[in-house]
Amino acid sequence: MTQQYTIARLGHQGDGIADGPIFAPRTLPGEVVTGDVDGQQLTDIRIDTPSDDRVKPLCRHYKACGGCQLQHASDAFVGNWKVDVVRAALSAQGLDAEMRPIHTSLPNSRRRATIAVRRTKKGTLAGFHGRASGVITEIPDCQLLVPELLAAIPVAEALAVIGGSRKGVLSVTLTLSEVGLDVSVQGGKPLDGPLEASLAQAAEQQGLARLAWDGEVLAMRNPPYQQFGAAKVAPPPGAFLQATKDGEAALLTAVQEVVAGSKKIVDLFAGCGTFSMPLAADAEVHAVEGDKAMTHALDQGWRMAQGLKRVTTEARDLFRRPLMPDELRKIDAVVLDPPRAGAEAQVTELAEAQVPVIAYVSCNPVTFARDAKVLVSAGYRLNWVQVVDQFRWSSHTELAASFTLSHISG
């Protein structure tokens, strides 16, 4: 049934929401729209009265591709909306803070992407999944990825021809390293001798720095290192990496400001050393991460670097075994960069330990605000929040925040 609605606000996933609630993707607050109601979803949407913030999408794939949710909105609108999402999450916990201007990465700056590839009768189909569907949309003119990744999509297609199943979808993660393309494939055929040989030959022909197949490294011409401060670190296949160099730099700058002057730092959920290595230029760092392969890569990178202070590593599940107050004695600052679930157990121990300074990096404003409430209730001051938009045109929001004990100036 076709009905008309006025969009009241955007939800956390970037969809417009009208009274009902009725969810209308790719609409903006204040717009009057018409469409067919399917449950709580509005489909076949027509914009009757557009918002002043509506713009023409930059990418010709936008309508079919699910990689972006907000390309129809002006940069100013998206930036303000993301800051407001963080502000609202804090307000829900009874908190407020100085919100610094958002830092947004440029188009064509994403250095990592996971491409879906399906074998077809005529060859292959590679790209991103459509919005809420299994349909793959080709993306030759994608406005998100760095040119080197766009140029590498044929690599994903070639690997699917060799080791993909006609019945399944190959998931090919392309990462731009300092020495070339790092490729990690999931969902392919089980490895055997002939397949391994064919894949290794393809990696050589394509000039890949490294090729991993379901976690197993099949070929490595050069360790695919990332530059973290003075250190070169080769992450394990598929390891976490900040989406853009620019976004990583913005988060690092914020973290460095928070912990400036600290001599002993604990880096929790340290990954492969995104923050640990640059901070080790001026401080001793103890890096804790649940994945042993990541801590090994971090340690190797530190040992090969020059001019850094001591960095120690520990592989530890911080959800089940958070660092306790007695382990945090004589620590000047903590850097905390948990996954989307936040760090509830660890934050409880940090609140008791009363570490003087905490730099919290988050990819989920809701769990960040929950954890911030615990710290503020324990006597910390939330000095400021820096929102960073690495995932341009998406609903995804990242941030860095400064916490100090109330008797210490922020």
GUKE-854223 format. One record per residue (C-alpha): x, y, z. Coordinates in pm, 1 decimal. Example, Ala and Ser with C-alpha at 12.3 -4.5 7.8 and 13.67 -1.06 7.14 Angstrom:
residues 2
((1230.0, -450.0, 780.0))
((1367.0, -106.0, 714.0))
END
This chain:
residues 410
((0.0, 0.0, 0.0))
((150.0, 334.0, -106.3))
((165.5, 593.9, 169.9))
((331.2, 928.7, 236.4))
((556.2, 992.7, 535.4))
((766.9, 1271.2, 682.0))
((1112.5, 1159.7, 794.8))
((1168.4, 1263.7, 1156.6))
((1527.4, 1150.0, 1216.5))
((1804.6, 909.4, 1119.4))
((1859.4, 583.6, 1302.7))
((2201.3, 447.4, 1400.5))
((2221.0, 250.9, 1074.8))
((2166.9, 566.4, 868.8))
((1806.3, 492.7, 767.0))
((1544.5, 763.9, 783.7))
((1276.3, 697.5, 1044.7))
((915.5, 815.1, 1023.6))
((637.2, 771.5, 1279.6))
((540.1, 408.7, 1323.6))
((831.0, 353.4, 1326.0))
((875.9, 317.1, 951.8))
((1232.3, 281.6, 819.9))
((1317.0, 447.0, 488.8))
((1671.8, 394.2, 359.7))
((1853.4, 681.3, 188.0))
((1620.6, 950.1, 316.0))
((1695.0, 1251.5, 535.1))
((1521.2, 1427.9, 825.5))
((1248.6, 1667.2, 713.4))
((1192.0, 1497.6, 378.7))
((842.4, 1406.2, 266.8))
((853.2, 1068.0, 92.3))
((612.0, 823.6, -65.0))
((655.2, 447.5, -83.6))
((511.8, 102.6, -27.0))
((503.8, -28.2, 329.9))
((642.2, -377.9, 383.9))
((624.7, -446.1, 756.9))
((825.8, -159.8, 903.9))
((1020.2, -95.5, 583.1))
((937.1, 157.5, 314.4))
((1021.1, 38.0, -36.5))
((1004.4, 191.5, -385.0))
((1065.9, 528.1, -225.3))
((997.7, 854.6, -406.3))
((1128.0, 1181.7, -259.8))
((839.4, 1432.0, -274.7))
((1006.0, 1711.8, -76.1))
((1386.6, 1683.1, -60.3))
((1601.6, 1810.2, 222.5))
((1839.9, 2100.5, 165.0))
((2110.1, 1855.0, 276.3))
((2037.0, 1611.9, -8.9))
((2312.3, 1592.4, -271.4))
((2373.1, 1390.2, -585.1))
((2566.4, 1072.7, -492.5))
((2925.9, 1087.9, -608.6))
((2944.4, 719.4, -703.9))
((2749.5, 573.7, -996.3))
((2721.8, 241.7, -808.3))
((2549.0, 394.1, -506.0))
((2194.2, 287.9, -585.9))
((2279.1, -82.3, -621.2))
((2581.0, -115.8, -388.1))
((2556.7, -166.1, -14.4))
((2901.4, -26.3, 62.1))
((2771.6, 322.4, 145.2))
((2457.5, 434.5, 326.1))
((2483.9, 815.9, 326.2))
((2619.6, 936.7, -6.5))
((2292.0, 1117.9, -67.3))
((2368.9, 1354.6, 224.1))
((2604.4, 1652.1, 231.8))
((2939.7, 1612.8, 407.0))
((2838.0, 1874.6, 662.9))
((2517.6, 1686.8, 745.6))
((2696.2, 1351.9, 784.7))
((2967.9, 1504.1, 1002.3))
((2717.8, 1674.8, 1231.8))
((2504.3, 1360.9, 1247.4))
((2796.1, 1140.4, 1351.7))
((2900.1, 1384.2, 1623.5))
((2537.5, 1394.9, 1740.7))
((2527.1, 1012.9, 1754.0))
((2817.5, 1019.6, 2001.1))
((2666.1, 1308.8, 2195.2))
((2332.8, 1125.4, 2222.9))
((2503.2, 805.1, 2343.1))
((2679.2, 1002.3, 2616.2))
((2359.8, 1188.1, 2709.0))
((2179.4, 856.0, 2753.1))
((2434.6, 780.6, 3027.7))
((2396.9, 1124.7, 3183.4))
((2732.0, 1240.7, 3043.4))
((2854.1, 1539.8, 2847.4))
((3190.7, 1635.3, 2700.8))
((3362.8, 1878.5, 2470.7))
((3306.5, 1748.1, 2117.9))
((3592.6, 1839.2, 1888.9))
((3525.8, 1896.7, 1516.7))
((3497.7, 1568.0, 1328.7))
((3794.2, 1446.1, 1124.9))
((3680.8, 1283.4, 798.7))
((3899.1, 1078.0, 565.8))
((3902.5, 1174.8, 199.4))
((3734.2, 975.0, -79.8))
((3941.7, 693.6, -233.4))
((4145.4, 649.0, 84.8))
((4031.6, 307.2, 212.6))
((4336.4, 81.0, 210.4))
((4156.8, -239.5, 294.2))
((3841.7, -400.6, 159.0))
((3675.7, -740.6, 147.6))
((3555.0, -824.8, -202.3))
((3286.0, -1084.7, -265.8))
((3356.1, -1300.2, -571.3))
((3126.7, -1556.3, -729.5))
((3213.1, -1784.5, -1019.3))
((2964.3, -1767.6, -1304.2))
((2912.7, -1954.6, -1632.2))
((3088.7, -1673.8, -1817.7))
((3366.8, -1613.6, -1563.5))
((3334.9, -1425.9, -1235.0))
((3138.1, -1151.9, -1064.3))
((3325.8, -941.3, -806.5))
((3230.9, -644.7, -591.2))
((3031.5, -552.8, -280.5))
((2703.1, -702.3, -172.3))
((2394.2, -494.9, -239.4))
((2208.4, -343.7, 52.7))
((2069.5, -624.0, 274.0))
((2102.7, -877.4, -7.7))
((2327.3, -1149.9, -142.0))
((2348.3, -983.4, -482.3))
((2701.5, -877.3, -576.9))
((2740.7, -533.0, -734.8))
((3046.7, -464.8, -947.3))
((3233.6, -151.5, -834.6))
((3485.4, -44.8, -1103.0))
((3442.2, 324.7, -1011.2))
((3412.9, 287.5, -632.1))
((3479.8, 617.5, -453.7))
((3590.3, 453.4, -127.8))
((3894.3, 246.1, -218.1))
((4246.5, 361.8, -293.4))
((4323.2, 317.4, -665.2))
((4560.5, 28.0, -594.1))
((4275.9, -177.2, -442.3))
((4040.2, -101.8, -729.5))
((4309.9, -215.4, -969.1))
((4344.9, -536.8, -768.7))
((3987.0, -658.7, -812.2))
((4096.9, -869.5, -1113.7))
((4334.4, -1045.1, -871.8))
((4035.1, -1151.5, -662.2))
((3861.3, -1271.5, -977.3))
((4163.5, -1473.6, -1087.7))
((4182.8, -1644.5, -747.9))
((3813.2, -1732.0, -767.9))
((3864.5, -1898.1, -1106.6))
((4139.6, -2114.2, -955.6))
((3995.0, -2195.8, -615.5))
((3635.9, -2076.7, -592.4))
((3329.1, -2295.5, -585.3))
((3040.2, -2239.1, -827.1))
((2802.9, -2280.7, -532.0))
((2967.5, -2041.8, -287.3))
((3099.0, -1687.9, -259.9))
((3468.8, -1627.1, -211.0))
((3558.1, -1358.5, 43.1))
((3881.3, -1189.3, -64.0))
((4035.1, -933.0, 171.7))
((4269.0, -696.8, -11.5))
((4505.3, -489.4, 201.6))
((4754.3, -238.3, 70.3))
((5084.3, -283.9, 252.1))
((5402.2, -79.8, 220.2))
((5544.3, -338.9, -19.6))
((5242.5, -438.3, -224.7))
((4915.5, -624.7, -203.6))
((4837.8, -851.4, 92.0))
((4558.5, -1095.8, 6.2))
((4364.5, -1318.6, 245.1))
((4095.3, -1551.3, 109.1))
((3813.4, -1724.2, 295.9))
((3552.9, -1968.1, 167.4))
((3750.3, -2132.0, -110.3))
((3801.1, -2496.5, -203.4))
((3992.8, -2711.9, 47.6))
((4364.0, -2702.6, -18.5))
((4541.8, -2991.3, -185.0))
((4873.4, -3018.5, -363.8))
((4763.0, -2907.2, -712.2))
((4553.0, -2618.4, -578.1))
((4837.4, -2495.4, -358.6))
((5071.4, -2500.0, -656.6))
((4824.2, -2312.9, -876.9))
((4758.5, -2047.5, -613.2))
((5127.7, -1997.3, -541.4))
((5192.5, -1956.3, -913.7))
((4909.3, -1701.8, -938.0))
((5053.1, -1507.3, -643.5))
((5387.6, -1488.2, -821.1))
((5231.3, -1386.0, -1152.6))
((5022.6, -1114.8, -985.3))
((5319.1, -985.7, -784.3))
((5142.5, -1027.8, -449.2))
((5334.8, -953.4, -133.5))
((5149.2, -1237.1, 40.1))
((4864.1, -1478.6, -27.2))
((4681.2, -1661.6, 251.9))
((4406.2, -1919.6, 197.4))
((4172.5, -1982.0, 491.1))
((4444.3, -1856.0, 724.1))
((4730.8, -2056.7, 573.3))
((5007.9, -1857.3, 405.9))
((5071.3, -2006.5, 62.9))
((5309.8, -1750.4, -81.0))
((5506.5, -1453.4, 47.9))
((5738.1, -1257.7, -180.1))
((5784.6, -983.7, 80.7))
((5654.7, -953.8, 438.0))
((5355.8, -717.7, 390.8))
((5449.7, -470.1, 658.6))
((5264.7, -165.9, 782.2))
((5457.1, 134.8, 913.5))
((5366.9, 207.4, 1276.2))
((5588.5, 491.5, 1393.0))
((5950.7, 381.4, 1355.1))
((5856.3, 13.5, 1330.5))
((5768.8, -205.2, 1034.6))
((5513.1, -466.1, 1138.7))
((5387.0, -751.5, 919.5))
((5039.8, -835.9, 1058.2))
((4911.2, -1193.2, 1034.0))
((4665.4, -1259.1, 749.5))
((4335.4, -1082.1, 801.0))
((4452.0, -895.9, 1112.2))
((4280.1, -574.4, 1214.1))
((4406.8, -256.3, 1052.8))
((4264.3, 95.2, 1070.1))
((4069.1, 156.8, 749.6))
((4263.3, 460.6, 625.5))
((4611.4, 593.9, 693.6))
((4458.8, 935.3, 747.0))
((4209.7, 807.1, 1004.1))
((4481.3, 612.4, 1182.1))
((4693.4, 927.5, 1201.7))
((4402.2, 1126.7, 1347.2))
((4337.9, 867.1, 1616.8))
((4708.5, 842.3, 1694.8))
((4739.5, 1220.8, 1727.5))
((4452.8, 1221.4, 1976.8))
((4602.9, 933.0, 2176.2))
((4945.3, 1098.3, 2184.1))
((4788.8, 1416.7, 2318.0))
((4614.8, 1225.4, 2598.2))
((4923.1, 1033.1, 2715.7))
((5183.9, 1305.5, 2655.0))
((5454.5, 1299.9, 2921.1))
((5377.4, 943.3, 3035.8))
((5679.2, 718.7, 3086.5))
((5503.2, 384.5, 3138.6))
((5202.1, 301.0, 2922.3))
((4982.1, -8.2, 2896.0))
((4819.0, -55.0, 2554.2))
((4511.2, -278.2, 2587.3))
((4360.8, -450.5, 2281.7))
((4686.9, -345.7, 2118.7))
((4645.8, -533.2, 1791.0))
((4972.0, -530.6, 1598.1))
((5099.2, -207.5, 1751.2))
((4910.3, 77.3, 1583.4))
((4955.1, 285.9, 1897.2))
((5221.9, 89.1, 2086.0))
((5500.0, 150.3, 1835.7))
((5463.4, 528.0, 1795.2))
((5421.1, 568.6, 2172.1))
((5740.4, 368.6, 2231.3))
((5937.9, 659.8, 2089.7))
((5892.6, 830.7, 2427.1))
((5767.2, 570.9, 2675.1))
((5797.7, 208.7, 2781.9))
((5492.0, 20.0, 2657.4))
((5330.5, -305.5, 2764.4))
((5104.7, -422.7, 2480.1))
((4823.9, -668.1, 2558.3))
((4621.2, -839.7, 2286.6))
((4414.8, -1157.9, 2275.2))
((4559.8, -1286.7, 1947.9))
((4902.7, -1449.3, 1983.9))
((4984.6, -1404.2, 1616.6))
((4932.1, -1029.8, 1653.4))
((5147.6, -999.8, 1965.2))
((5419.4, -1199.2, 1787.6))
((5408.7, -963.3, 1489.8))
((5420.3, -664.4, 1724.3))
((5719.7, -806.4, 1911.1))
((5906.2, -883.1, 1589.4))
((5841.7, -532.6, 1460.9))
((5976.0, -377.0, 1780.5))
((6289.8, -594.2, 1777.7))
((6370.9, -487.7, 1421.9))
((6309.8, -116.4, 1485.9))
((6569.6, 136.7, 1593.2))
((6546.6, 398.9, 1864.4))
((6238.9, 274.5, 2049.7))
((6205.8, 227.9, 2421.9))
((6121.6, -112.6, 2565.3))
((5801.2, -277.4, 2441.3))
((5675.8, -594.6, 2608.2))
((5385.5, -804.7, 2483.1))
((5127.5, -1031.4, 2640.8))
((4868.5, -1251.1, 2469.3))
((4566.0, -1238.2, 2695.8))
((4187.2, -1247.2, 2665.1))
((4094.3, -916.2, 2824.1))
((3724.4, -1002.9, 2826.7))
((3782.4, -1307.0, 3048.5))
((4103.9, -1197.1, 3221.0))
((4126.7, -818.9, 3239.3))
((4436.8, -664.8, 3387.4))
((4382.4, -624.5, 3759.7))
((4461.5, -319.4, 3975.5))
((4779.6, -474.1, 4119.0))
((4907.8, -521.6, 3761.1))
((4848.5, -156.3, 3684.1))
((5051.8, -9.9, 3968.4))
((5311.7, 248.8, 3867.9))
((5149.7, 283.8, 3524.8))
((5118.7, 643.1, 3405.2))
((4862.5, 591.9, 3129.7))
((4644.1, 332.4, 2959.8))
((4543.4, 319.8, 2595.1))
((4223.0, 125.0, 2541.2))
((4103.8, 26.9, 2190.9))
((3847.5, -252.7, 2226.9))
((3623.1, -406.4, 1958.7))
((3258.6, -306.8, 1924.2))
((3157.8, -486.6, 2244.3))
((3359.0, -234.8, 2444.0))
((3566.0, -321.9, 2750.1))
((3321.3, -352.5, 3039.0))
((3523.6, -598.0, 3248.7))
((3852.8, -417.0, 3190.3))
((3705.4, -72.7, 3256.5))
((3575.9, -193.8, 3593.1))
((3932.9, -283.8, 3693.0))
((4074.1, 39.7, 3552.1))
((3823.4, 237.1, 3758.2))
((3946.1, 62.0, 4073.0))
((4312.1, 92.4, 3977.2))
((4283.7, 471.2, 3932.2))
((4541.9, 490.1, 3653.4))
((4597.5, 867.2, 3614.1))
((4529.3, 893.0, 3240.5))
((4320.8, 686.2, 2996.4))
((4301.5, 728.8, 2617.7))
((3993.8, 541.5, 2498.5))
((3956.5, 463.0, 2125.1))
((3617.5, 324.4, 2023.7))
((3426.4, 209.5, 1716.9))
((3092.3, 194.6, 1900.6))
((2954.0, 509.4, 2067.2))
((2700.0, 310.8, 2272.0))
((2948.6, 78.6, 2443.7))
((3193.8, 366.7, 2476.3))
((2933.5, 571.7, 2662.7))
((2852.8, 276.1, 2887.8))
((3220.6, 235.3, 2977.2))
((3267.8, 611.6, 3015.5))
((2990.7, 614.2, 3276.1))
((3184.3, 361.5, 3486.1))
((3500.1, 571.5, 3471.0))
((3326.2, 900.6, 3547.5))
((3144.3, 739.0, 3840.7))
((3485.9, 630.5, 3972.4))
((3623.1, 984.9, 3972.1))
((3747.7, 1032.7, 3616.6))
((3678.2, 1338.3, 3408.6))
((3583.2, 1298.4, 3042.9))
((3777.0, 1591.4, 2900.4))
((3696.0, 1572.8, 2530.2))
((3591.9, 1346.0, 2244.9))
((3740.0, 1347.2, 1895.2))
((3513.3, 1182.0, 1637.9))
((3698.1, 1028.9, 1341.4))
((3516.1, 924.5, 1024.2))
((3730.3, 668.2, 845.5))
((3424.6, 499.8, 696.2))
((3305.3, 786.8, 483.8))
((2939.2, 775.8, 374.0))
((2864.4, 491.3, 615.3))
((2685.0, 489.7, 949.9))
((3005.0, 371.1, 1120.6))
((3154.3, 612.7, 1375.8))
((3490.4, 603.6, 1553.0))
((3629.4, 824.2, 1826.2))
((3913.2, 891.0, 2066.6))
((3853.6, 1032.6, 2413.4))
((4055.7, 1173.2, 2701.5))
((3997.8, 1064.5, 3061.9))
((4190.9, 1192.9, 3361.8))
((4130.9, 1159.3, 3733.2))
((3934.0, 1459.3, 3855.0))
((4224.3, 1600.4, 4058.0))
((4445.1, 1595.8, 3745.8))
((4391.4, 1869.9, 3486.3))
((4276.0, 1753.1, 3141.6))
END
